[in-house]
């Protein structure tokens, strides 16, 4: 069974994984929401996210 995880990448090279679901659309929503949340709460430019993506985990 395929699982999907939203990954938020940061400018300093760090990444955070959110969610673990079988629904790709749900993982996309989680990724977008967490990207926006991380963007708003970042204390500095280097800790702001640069992108997010949804990856498959088997």
Secondary structure as GFF3:
##gff-version 3
##sequence-region A 1 58
A	DSSP	beta_strand	3	10	.	.	.	ID=ss1
A	DSSP	beta_strand	15	21	.	.	.	ID=ss2
A	DSSP	alpha_helix	24	41	.	.	.	ID=ss3
A	DSSP	three_ten_helix	45	47	.	.	.	ID=ss4
A	DSSP	beta_strand	49	57	.	.	.	ID=ss5
###
